[in-house]
Amino acid sequence: MNGKTREGVILGGGYSTRFGDEDKALAELAGKPLVRHVAERLATVCDRLVVNCRDDQTTDFRAAVEGCGVPIGVATDPIPDRGPMAGIRTGLSAVESEYAAVVACDMPFVDPDFLSYLFTRADGYDAAVPQRDDEWYQTTQAVYRVESMVRACERALDRGDAKILAALEELDDWVTVTEAEIREHADPETFDNVNTKEELQAAARRLE
Ligand SMILES: Nc1nc2c(ncn2[C@@H]2O[C@H](COP(=O)(O)OP(=O)(O)OP(=O)(O)O)[C@@H](O)[C@H]2O)c(=O)[nH]1
């Protein structure tokens, strides 16, 4: 896929209830909003980013990610709180490239080199989705063929199933990126995410 455009979608439409009243995506980590850490890392391997969020988050999200080096689009959920898979559908619908990386806004340690690897693995398939031994698929740090995944999300949503796995079931041909590949190609912390204030403090200590 060398030479082709690569885009990134940041998922941020959740209500971050475990984090408390504040929006975790905008919470400050080492002097900048959490979502900006993700945007800056994605911007090193993507030509354009799309931030997915709710209508009421748009202004703050735009301010949080602007100036990170690549053009930014914002895609707001037509129906809020429909779950991350509906957010993936909204975000990918605003993408212009054939393939796009999708990353949750709460993964500040996402490894850009690993995203490049995922783009390479996805080439010719509908998706490349990492899975660690005995864990769930890392669907919110994965690369999707945009058209296929949008269609798959819509089919799953139409049959009333909003789980991301339901969308994966609708894809024809996708690859699992295995534990061995993850160990070889990713920083060990790439999937670490922030759900609580305590986890934000722990992330801040790592960046000191
Ligand atoms: N667009 C959209 N994104 C979502 C939705 N729910 C979660 N997400 C995103 O999916 C990613 C992972 O979600 P969670 O860690 O469960 O985030 P959350 O739902 O905001 O947090 P909790 O309420 O504490 O579970 C984050 O990037 C969220 O912003 C949703 O309903 N719509």
The ligand as a Gaussian input file, in Angstrom:
#p B3LYP/6-31G(d) Opt

LIG

0 1
 N      -19.053000       7.643000      18.777000
 C      -19.117000       6.942000      19.894000
 N      -17.969000       6.559000      20.492000
 C      -18.064000       5.857000      21.660000
 C      -19.314000       5.541000      22.246000
 N      -19.072000       4.846000      23.398000
 C      -17.739000       4.748000      23.506000
 N      -17.117000       5.363000      22.464000
 C      -15.686000       5.500000      22.230000
 O      -15.117000       4.208000      22.240000
 C      -13.870000       4.207000      22.898000
 C      -13.847000       3.222000      24.024000
 O      -14.943000       3.461000      24.884000
 P      -14.914000       3.435000      26.457000
 O      -13.561000       3.340000      27.028000
 O      -15.896000       2.440000      26.928000
 O      -15.374000       4.914000      26.666000
 P      -16.664000       5.482000      27.283000
 O      -17.879000       4.733000      26.901000
 O      -16.594000       6.926000      26.955000
 O      -16.339000       5.274000      28.842000
 P      -17.208000       4.612000      30.018000
 O      -18.521000       5.310000      30.035000
 O      -16.386000       4.871000      31.238000
 O      -17.307000       3.148000      29.650000
 C      -13.645000       5.646000      23.356000
 O      -12.827000       6.238000      22.384000
 C      -15.017000       6.249000      23.351000
 O      -15.020000       7.646000      23.106000
 C      -20.519000       5.973000      21.573000
 O      -21.638000       5.728000      22.027000
 N      -20.355000       6.663000      20.414000

